[in-house]
Amino acid sequence: MKKFFWGLSALLLVGMLTGCNQLTQYSISEQEVNQALQKHNNFEKQIGVAGLVDAHIVLTDLSSKIGREEPNKVTLSGKATVDISSLFGPQHAVMLLTMKAQPVFDKDNGVIYLKDMQLTDVQAQPEKMQGALNTLTPYLNQSLKDYFNQKPAYVLSTDRSKAESLAKRFAKGLEVKPGELIIPFTN
């Protein structure tokens, strides 16, 4: 009988600790971040090098990997369609992009930014366009960095859930774990 009560006590303790975790932090999954990133699909930018080339770029298919490839970083992948007008005539290409950023929580506004976005890999399709697109990459990199420094990747809402409302009010920072962002309520 004592073993039964010890087992029941241990089970209750584990249950309480698991339940308390929800009271001390709020987790945002990769899936939730990816859904929020859909708002950033169709980011458009006109980039040009005076007299040489003019490119219209549209970013789509954004998805994130949180803390999986590099600790405390978010890795984004996406596709950019590029329509180029140059001295050689119009051309069309697709850029497969990989980017890394530092997630930063703005407690006052209840938003998460992806700061210091950096392109880490750019693959051109068709491959023969790689050289031309490499000249546009620094401009695209700066445009994406500016965009994500100003536009939040995720916004906490007091309307969605009580837990999100608590996170917005009592957040003490942001932690990056593989596959999720954690907003702790205590230090």
N, C-alpha and C positions, 0 to 999 in steps of 0.2 A: 504494500500500500504506500510506503514511504517513497519507493521508486516512482510510482504513479504520480504522486504529488510533486516530486522533484522534476519529473518530466513535464508535467503540466505547467509548473512555475517557469521552467526554462522556455517553454513554448510561448507563454504569455509575455515573458521578458523580450523575446525576439520580436514578437508582434508589436509590442509597445515601442521598441526602438525603431522598427521599420515605420510605424505610424508617426513617430516624432520627427523622423527625417523630413516629412512633408511640412512640419511646422517650423523647421529651421532653415529650409532652402526651397528654391523653386528651380526646376529643371526645364530647359528648353531643348527639345530633341533636334537632331539633324533634319528630320522630316518637317518639323515646324519651321525651322529656319529656311529650308528649301521652299516651302509654301510661301513664306514671306518674300523670298527672293524673286518669286514670279512677278512681283510688282515692278521689278527692275528689268524684266525682259523687255526687249525693244528699246533699250537705251540707244539713242542715235547721236552720232557725232559727224560733223563735216570736218575733215582734216585735209590740209593741203600744204604743199611746198611750192611757193610762189613760182609760177611759170613752168613748173615741171609736172606736177601731178595734183589731182584733186580726188579725194576719196570720201565716199559716203559709207559709214560703218553703222551697222545695226547689231547689237548684242542680244542673243537669245539663249535659251536652254541653260540658264544658270543653275548650278547645283553645288552643294557644299560638302566638305568632309571636315568635321570639327575635331581638331586635335589628333587626328589619325596619322598624318604624314609628318607633322612637326609639332612638338609639344607647344601648347599655348597659342597656336596659330589656326586659322581657318584657311583651308585650301578650296578655292573655287575653280570650277571648270565651266566652260561656256563655249558658245559658237558665235562668231561674228561674220556676218555676210558683208562683203566689201565690193562696192561698185566703184571702179576707178576710171577716171577720165584723164588721159595724158596725151602727149604728142604722138604716141603710138596707137591712139584710138581707145575706145571703151573696152574695159575688161571686167570680168566678174571672178571673185574668188571667195573662198571660205577660210576663215582662220579658226583653228581649234586652240582655245586658250586655256592655260592653267595660270592661276593667280594665287598669291598668298597675302594674307592680311592679319592684322592684330585686332581681335574683337575688343571693343572698349565700351563700357557701360556709362551712360550719362544719366546719373541718378535723378537729377532735377527734372528731366523730361521723360524718364522711363523708356529710353531707347538704347539700342545697341548699334554702334557703328563698326564698320570694318575699316579701320584706319591703316594708313601707309600701305595701300594696295600696291603690289608689285607683280608684273607679268613675269612668270618664271619659265614658261615654255609657250612657243607659238609654232604651230604646224600649219602650213598652207596647203590648200587643195584647190586647184591642181598644184602639184609640187613645183612646177616651173615658175610659179608666182612667188616663191619663197623670198627671192632677192628683192623684188619690188615691195613686198609686204614688210620686210625687215626695215626698210627705210621709214615706214609709217609706225613701226612698233613703239619708238620712244614717245611719239605724240599720243598714241592710243594709251600707253602706260600712264602718262601724266593726266590725261582726260579721265581715265578710270579712277585714278588716285583722288583727283579733285572731286569727282562725282560721289564716291563712297565715303569720303571724309565729310561730305555735307548731307548725304541722304542716308537715313538709318536703314540697316538691313533688317532689323526687327524692332517692333514697337509694342511695349507692354500696354495692355488695354484693361481698364477697370470694368469694361463691359463683358469680356470673354469669360473670366472665371474669378472666383474669390481668391484663389492662390495667386493669380497674376496681379490682382489688386493689392494683395499683401506684399508681393515682390516689389511693386512700384513704390509702396510706402516705406518698407523696412529694409530695402536692399543695402548691403554693406560692401558690395563689390561685384566682381565677376570672376569665375573660375572656368577654365577650359579643361574638360575631360574628354576622352575619346568618345565621340558621337553625341556630345551634349554640352550645352553651356549651363553653368550652375550659378544662380544668384543666391548667395547666402544671406540670411537675415541676422546672423550674429557674427561677431569677429572671431 
